[in-house]
């Protein structure tokens, strides 16, 4: 039965269906009333643009319609909302449950990539998750604004307090300092509680750091880090894209060097690389989450640069297996926490290797080809930093985009540089031992790369310099003296 037949069978005089119809017609009218191009032109001309809220319509925020308004985000003092707190609690319990089932013990420290999308799109679900992990809850005023936090007694919590190490995004750092300070104050309070260490991992790790830091309580309670004030990115992705690494320890050093700046109450952007290294040694799980299908872990290099870089650093520093998890609140009624590897598989199947997605990207010609290449580069980035990408994924990428004649022709006609980048990254993954392709795939990659070089030479005309070719030149920090010197000043691993 198709949609038209289903609609014909509905009794539109029924009050329930009548209300649904009115809501649909209202939504449709507000979509029609959207004036994005007109508002853009008015902005260029310096005219007034009416204000309106922002958010994801896929998360029930139909108040963002009509679009084309001068949008604002939210009141940061209302984060997390009461409903977001309930979702965050379930996320925390799901994460703990998963670790208990797999490792037969509680995670002592969860390293979290706290992104601005959590606040701006999900009303602070991740912030609430952090609070519940350490065993505190928000205290709200009657109008929904955050008043303070409350300690959840151990008896009520029913488990140990889980420590957290947080790498905040630059956008949270610069736009939501109150959220950072609230979490920081809560961590300090929990670290000072008179509780047994086996029930309070925040206190346990604080004392361990204090023992190495001349008893400095403040240094022992720093848990929130980011890049240097005024800078963005995690640094790791730059090393990956430049092929400026040999081993996991190289990426770990870059991540630590770039992100060892502490943030919190009365401490903002201070270099605390040693403290960062110490707390990373106790990490058992690294974590991020998805809130909408509109954005995923291949959507930006910051995902693997930060979460992946943090995973590499925690594994290298702790000398132990560190699990990588991914939360999912796309359906707030059914939150999940899965392995990072499973999330990678999910997004690869539903988007990157989905024929419908590929077809839609090809409609955009040069830009579509470039976007495909960027996403494949991020698959490589995840493998470089975490080794959580299956070989079959690289196999299918090679077969779908490099060895498929129709798709190869699309790249040749629209953006041969994108296919060169895809093929070069696949060659690099193979040469680094990150992927073990079959002999026929190896042969095809070499052949196609030489073919692409011919395309580029034909297009570029007469040049005196040489082309890179299919080889991968690996440069590390040991070969860059200035970088090496500066890194050794702040971090000794």
C-alpha positions in Angstrom: 0.0 0.0 0.0 1.5 3.4 -1.1 1.2 6.6 0.8 -1.7 7.9 -1.3 -3.8 4.8 -0.5 -3.0 5.2 3.2 -4.1 8.8 3.2 -7.4 8.0 1.5 -8.2 5.5 4.3 -7.8 8.1 7.1 -10.9 9.6 8.6 -10.0 13.3 8.5 -13.1 14.2 10.5 -11.7 12.3 13.5 -10.5 15.0 16.0 -7.1 13.3 16.4 -6.5 13.3 12.6 -8.0 16.7 12.2 -5.4 18.1 14.7 -2.6 16.3 12.9 -3.7 17.7 9.6 -3.8 21.2 11.0 -0.3 20.8 12.4 1.0 19.5 9.0 -0.6 22.4 7.2 0.9 24.9 9.7 4.4 23.4 9.2 4.0 23.5 5.5 3.0 27.1 5.6 5.9 28.1 7.8 8.3 26.3 5.4 6.7 28.2 2.5 7.1 31.4 4.5 10.9 30.9 4.8 12.8 33.6 3.1 16.5 32.7 3.4 17.7 34.3 0.2 15.7 37.5 0.8 17.1 37.7 4.4 20.7 37.2 3.1 20.3 40.0 0.6 18.7 42.2 3.3 21.7 41.5 5.5 24.1 42.5 2.7 22.2 45.8 2.4 22.3 46.5 6.1 18.6 46.1 6.7 16.9 44.7 9.8 16.4 40.9 9.9 13.8 39.7 12.5 15.2 37.4 15.2 14.3 33.7 15.6 15.4 30.6 17.5 17.9 28.0 16.1 17.9 24.2 16.5 17.3 20.9 14.7 13.9 20.4 13.3 14.6 16.7 13.4 14.8 16.9 17.2 11.3 18.4 17.3 12.3 22.1 17.1 9.6 23.2 14.7 9.8 26.7 16.3 12.9 27.3 14.0 10.4 27.8 11.1 10.2 29.9 9.1 13.9 30.0 8.5 15.7 33.1 7.2 15.6 34.9 10.5 18.6 36.2 12.5 18.8 33.2 14.7 20.0 33.0 18.3 21.0 29.8 20.0 19.8 29.5 23.6 20.1 30.7 27.2 23.3 29.0 28.3 22.1 29.2 32.0 19.2 26.8 31.2 21.6 24.0 30.2 21.0 21.2 30.9 17.3 21.3 30.7 15.3 18.9 32.8 14.5 16.6 29.9 18.1 16.7 28.7 19.2 15.7 32.2 17.0 12.6 32.1 18.5 11.6 28.7 22.0 12.3 30.0 21.4 10.0 33.0 20.4 7.2 30.7 23.5 7.7 28.6 25.7 7.5 31.7 24.1 4.4 32.9 24.2 2.8 29.4 28.0 3.5 29.2 28.6 2.1 32.7 26.5 -1.0 31.9 28.4 -1.6 28.7 31.8 -1.4 30.4 30.6 -3.7 33.2 29.4 -6.3 30.8 32.5 -6.2 28.7 35.3 -5.6 31.3 33.6 -6.9 34.5 34.5 -3.7 36.3 33.5 0.0 36.5 35.4 2.5 34.2 37.4 4.7 36.5 37.8 7.5 34.0 35.9 8.4 30.9 37.6 10.8 28.5 34.9 12.8 26.7 34.9 15.0 23.6 32.3 17.6 24.7 31.1 19.4 21.5 29.1 22.5 21.2 26.4 20.6 19.3 25.5 19.0 22.7 24.5 22.4 24.1 23.2 24.1 21.0 21.2 21.1 19.5 20.6 18.7 22.4 20.1 21.1 25.4 23.1 19.7 27.3 22.5 15.9 27.2 26.2 15.3 27.3 26.7 17.8 30.1 24.1 16.0 32.0 25.8 12.7 31.3 29.1 14.1 32.7 27.2 15.3 35.9 25.6 11.9 36.4 28.9 10.0 35.9 30.5 12.0 38.7 27.4 11.8 40.8 25.9 15.3 40.9 22.7 16.7 39.5 21.5 20.2 38.5 19.5 22.4 40.8 17.0 24.6 38.9 15.2 27.8 39.7 11.5 27.7 39.1 12.0 29.4 35.7 14.2 26.6 34.4 17.6 28.4 34.9 20.4 26.5 36.6 20.9 27.6 40.2 23.6 25.3 41.3 24.4 21.5 41.5 23.6 19.0 44.2 25.7 16.0 45.3 23.9 12.7 44.8 24.6 10.6 48.0 26.5 7.3 47.3 23.6 5.3 48.6 21.2 6.9 46.2 23.8 6.7 43.3 24.3 2.9 43.9 27.7 2.8 42.3 31.2 4.5 42.4 31.6 8.1 41.2 33.2 7.9 37.7 36.0 10.3 36.9 35.9 12.3 33.7 38.5 13.9 31.5 37.0 16.4 29.1 38.3 17.9 26.0 35.9 20.8 25.2 35.5 22.2 21.8 36.7 25.7 21.1 33.1 26.8 20.6 32.1 25.7 24.1 35.2 27.3 25.5 34.4 30.7 23.9 30.6 30.8 24.1 29.6 28.7 27.2 32.2 29.4 29.9 29.4 29.2 32.6 28.9 25.5 31.6 32.6 24.8 31.9 32.8 26.5 35.3 29.8 24.6 36.7 31.3 21.2 35.7 34.7 22.3 37.1 33.2 23.4 40.4 31.3 20.1 40.7 34.5 18.1 40.1 36.3 20.0 42.8 33.5 19.5 45.2 33.3 15.7 44.5 37.1 15.4 44.9 36.8 16.9 48.4 34.1 14.5 49.6 34.8 12.3 52.6 34.3 9.0 50.8 36.3 5.8 50.3 38.6 5.9 47.2 37.0 2.8 45.7 33.7 4.7 45.7 35.0 8.0 44.4 37.4 7.7 41.4 37.6 11.5 41.1 39.1 11.7 44.6 41.3 8.7 43.9 42.9 10.2 40.8 43.1 13.7 42.4 45.2 12.3 45.3 47.4 10.4 42.8 48.2 13.6 40.9 48.6 15.6 44.1 51.3 13.1 45.3 53.3 14.0 42.1 52.5 17.7 42.3 53.6 18.8 45.8 50.1 18.4 47.2 48.5 20.9 44.8 44.7 20.2 45.1 43.8 22.6 42.3 46.2 20.9 39.9 44.9 17.6 41.0 41.3 18.5 40.1 41.8 19.9 36.6 39.7 17.8 34.2 38.7 20.2 31.4 41.1 20.9 28.6 41.2 22.5 25.2 43.7 24.1 22.8 45.4 27.3 23.6 43.1 30.3 23.9 42.3 31.8 20.5 43.1 28.6 18.7 41.0 25.7 17.5 41.4 22.1 16.3 43.1 19.3 18.2 46.3 19.3 16.1 46.2 15.5 15.5 44.3 15.9 12.2 47.0 18.2 10.9 49.7 15.6 11.6 47.6 12.9 10.0 46.9 14.9 6.9 50.5 15.9 6.6 51.7 12.3 7.1 53.9 13.7 9.8 53.9 10.6 12.1 55.2 7.1 12.3 53.7 5.5 15.4 50.8 6.0 17.8 53.2 7.8 20.2 53.7 10.6 17.6 50.0 11.3 17.4 49.8 11.1 21.2 52.5 13.7 21.6 50.9 16.0 19.1 47.5 15.7 20.9 49.0 16.3 24.3 51.1 19.2 23.1 48.2 20.9 21.3 45.5 20.3 24.0 47.2 20.6 27.3 45.6 23.9 28.3 43.3 23.9 31.4 40.0 25.6 31.7 37.6 26.1 34.7 36.8 28.3 37.6 39.7 30.9 38.1 41.9 29.0 35.6 41.5 29.8 31.9 43.9 28.6 29.3 46.9 27.8 31.5 49.4 25.3 30.2 49.0 22.2 32.2 50.5 19.5 30.0 51.9 17.3 32.8 48.6 17.2 34.6 46.8 16.4 31.4 49.3 13.5 30.7 48.8 12.2 34.3 45.0 12.2 34.1 45.0 10.6 30.7 46.9 7.6 32.2 43.8 6.6 34.2 41.4 6.7 31.2 39.5 3.5 30.5 37.1 4.7 27.9 37.0 7.5 25.3 33.6 8.8 24.2 31.6 11.1 22.0 28.0 10.9 20.8 25.8 11.5 17.8 22.6 13.6 18.1 21.3 13.8 14.5 21.7 12.0 11.2 22.5 15.4 9.7 25.9 15.3 11.2 28.2 12.3 11.8 31.8 11.3 12.7 32.9 11.7 9.1 31.4 15.2 8.8 34.5 17.1 10.1 38.2 16.3 10.8 37.7 17.5 14.4 35.9 14.2 15.2 38.9 12.0 14.6 41.3 14.7 15.4 39.9 15.1 18.9 38.3 11.8 19.9 40.8 9.8 17.9 43.7 11.8 19.1 42.5 11.5 22.7 42.2 7.7 22.2 45.7 7.5 20.9 47.1 9.6 23.8 45.2 7.6 26.4 46.4 4.3 25.0 50.0 5.3 24.7 50.2 7.0 28.1 48.3 4.2 30.0 50.0 1.3 28.2 46.7 -0.5 28.4 43.7 -1.3 26.3 41.4 1.8 26.2 37.9 1.3 24.8 36.4 3.7 22.4 32.6 4.2 22.7 30.0 6.3 20.9 26.6 7.4 22.3 23.5 7.8 20.2 20.6 10.1 21.1 19.1 10.5 17.6 16.0 8.9 19.2 15.9 10.4 22.7 13.4 7.7 23.8 15.9 4.9 22.9 19.4 6.1 23.7 22.3 3.7 22.9 26.0 3.4 23.6 28.0 1.3 21.1 31.6 0.7 20.2 33.2 3.4 18.0 33.9 0.6 15.5 30.2 -0.1 15.3 29.4 3.6 14.8 32.0 3.8 11.9 30.3 0.7 10.3 26.9 2.3 10.7 27.8 5.5 9.0 29.8 3.8 6.3 26.9 1.6 5.3 24.2 4.3 5.6 26.1 7.1 3.8 29.5 6.6 2.4 28.9 3.3 0.6 25.1 3.9 0.1 24.4 4.1 -3.7 21.7 6.6 -3.1 24.0 8.9 -1.1 26.7 8.5 -3.8 24.2 9.3 -6.5 23.1 12.5 -4.7 26.7 13.6 -4.2 27.5 13.1 -7.9 24.8 15.6 -8.8 27.0 18.3 -7.2 29.9 17.7 -9.6 33.2 19.2 -8.4 31.9 19.9 -4.9 30.3 16.5 -4.5 33.6 14.8 -5.6 35.5 16.9 -3.1 33.1 16.0 -0.3 33.4 12.3 -1.0 37.2 12.6 -0.9 37.1 14.5 2.4 34.9 11.9 4.0 37.2 9.1 2.9 40.2 11.1 4.3 38.4 11.1 7.6 37.9 7.3 7.5 41.7 7.1 7.1 42.0 9.6 10.0 40.0 7.3 12.3 42.1 4.3 11.4 45.3 6.3 11.9 44.3 7.4 15.4 42.3 4.5 16.7 42.7 1.4 14.4 38.9 0.9 14.7 38.2 0.8 10.9 37.7 -2.7 9.4 39.7 -3.8 6.4 36.5 -4.5 4.5 35.6 -0.8 4.6 38.8 0.2 2.8 38.3 -2.7 0.4 34.8 -1.4 -0.5 36.0 2.2 -0.7 38.7 1.1 -3.2 36.2 -1.0 -5.3 33.5 1.7 -5.2 35.4 4.9 -5.9 38.7 3.9 -7.5 38.1 0.6 -9.3 34.5 1.3 -10.5 34.8 2.7 -14.1 31.6 4.8 -13.9 32.6 6.5 -10.7 36.2 6.9 -11.9 35.0 8.7 -15.0 32.9 11.0 -12.8 36.0 12.0 -10.9 38.0 12.4 -14.1 35.4 14.8 -15.6 34.5 16.7 -12.4 37.4 16.6 -9.9 40.4 14.4 -10.7 42.3 15.9 -7.7 39.7 14.4 -5.4 40.3 10.9 -6.8 44.1 11.5 -6.5 43.6 12.2 -2.8 41.4 9.2 -2.3 43.8 6.8 -4.0 46.9 8.3 -2.2 45.3 7.9 1.2 44.4 4.3 0.3 48.0 3.7 -0.7 49.2 5.3 2.5 46.9 3.1 4.6 48.3 0.1 2.9 52.0 1.2 3.2 51.6 2.0 6.9 50.1 -1.4 7.6 46.7 0.1 8.6 45.0 -2.0 5.9 45.8 -5.3 4.3 44.2 -5.3 0.8 44.1 -8.3 -1.5 46.7 -8.4 -4.3 44.2 -7.5 -7.1 43.3 -4.3 -5.1 47.0 -3.4 -4.7 47.6 -3.8 -8.4 44.5 -1.7 -9.3 45.5 1.1 -6.9 49.0 1.4 -8.4 47.5 1.3 -12.0 44.8 3.9 -11.3 47.2 6.2 -9.5 49.5 6.3 -12.5 46.5 6.9 -14.7 45.4 9.8 -12.5 48.9 11.3 -12.7 48.5 11.3 -16.4 45.2 13.2 -16.2 46.7 15.8 -13.9 49.7 16.3 -16.2 47.5 16.7 -19.2 45.4 19.3 -17.3 48.2 21.3 -15.6 50.2 21.9 -18.7 54.0 22.7 -18.7 55.5 22.7 -15.2 59.2 22.4 -14.1 58.7 20.8 -10.7 58.1 17.1 -10.2 54.9 15.4 -9.3 54.7 13.5 -6.0 53.9 10.1 -7.5 52.5 7.2 -5.6 55.1 7.2 -2.8 54.3 8.5 0.7 57.0 10.6 2.3 56.6 10.3 6.1 58.0 13.2 8.2 57.9 13.0 12.0 58.5 15.3 14.9 62.0 13.8 15.2 62.8 15.2 11.8 61.5 18.7 12.5 63.9 20.2 15.0 62.0 23.3 16.0 58.8 21.3 16.5 60.7 18.7 18.4 62.3 21.3 20.7 59.1 23.1 21.5 57.3 19.8 22.2 60.0 18.6 24.6 59.6 21.8 26.6 56.0 21.1 27.5 55.7 17.3 27.5 57.9 14.3 28.4 56.2 11.1 27.7 
